[in-house]
Amino acid sequence: MNDKESELRKNIGKKIKLARAKANYTQEELAEKLSLSTRYISQLERGIAFGSASTITSVCKALNISSDFLFNDLITGSETGTLSDLVSQSFLENYLKLNNYNKIVVNALTSELVKLQRATDSKKEA
């Protein structure tokens, strides 16, 4: 497997892991739901293995995601970077575990921090 293939698999694996965390499934629960081994789910998420078309379709259905979620930025060749380049994986996983109320709190807090940062940056430039 070449470096490009390895990187594609890792990116797809990260997205599967992210979707699994959002769905509140453990690797064991997802494996059971798909009649696969926990080891295989782990390998998918780490980019070591890549499933057949039917396996990927089953993963998408089980996690209630579209294939676009897994492949869109890879196919369009987005040069803006992947989501994991912009936000840490652990932050995304933790954020997705929050209930809706706490997500609103985090979003409001983030908005206020951006406002404070802009104000501070403006003062520094003046």
DADACOR-V91924 format. One record per backbone hydrogen bond with DSSP energy under -1.0 kcal/mol. CO is the residue of the C=O (numbers start at 1). NH is the residue of the N-H. E is the energy in kcal/mol with one decimal. If there is no record, write none. Layout:
((CO/NH/E) (CO/NH/E))
This chain:
((2/6/-2.3) (3/7/-2.5) (4/8/-2.4) (5/9/-2.4) (6/10/-2.2) (7/11/-2.3) (8/12/-2.3) (9/13/-2.7) (10/14/-2.4) (11/15/-1.6) (12/16/-2.3) (13/17/-2.5) (14/18/-2.4) (15/19/-2.6) (16/20/-2.5) (17/21/-2.4) (18/22/-2.3) (19/23/-2.1) (20/25/-2.3) (21/24/-1.2) (26/30/-2.3) (27/31/-2.6) (28/32/-2.4) (29/33/-2.3) (30/34/-1.9) (31/36/-2.9) (37/41/-1.9) (38/42/-2.4) (39/43/-2.2) (40/44/-2.5) (41/45/-2.4) (42/46/-1.6) (43/48/-2.0) (43/49/-1.3) (52/56/-2.7) (53/57/-2.3) (54/58/-2.2) (55/59/-2.6) (56/60/-2.5) (57/61/-2.3) (58/62/-2.7) (59/63/-2.2) (60/65/-2.5) (67/71/-2.6) (68/72/-2.5) (71/75/-2.4) (72/76/-2.6) (73/78/-1.3) (82/85/-1.2) (83/87/-2.3) (88/92/-2.1) (89/93/-2.6) (90/94/-2.5) (91/95/-3.0) (92/96/-2.4) (95/98/-1.4) (99/103/-2.0) (100/104/-2.0) (101/105/-2.0) (102/106/-2.5) (103/107/-2.5) (104/108/-2.5) (105/109/-2.7) (106/110/-2.6) (107/111/-2.2) (108/112/-2.2) (109/113/-2.4) (110/114/-2.2) (111/115/-2.0) (112/116/-2.5) (113/117/-2.5) (114/118/-2.5) (115/119/-2.3) (116/120/-2.5) (117/121/-2.9) (118/122/-2.4) (119/123/-1.9) (120/124/-2.0) (121/125/-1.8) (122/126/-1.3))
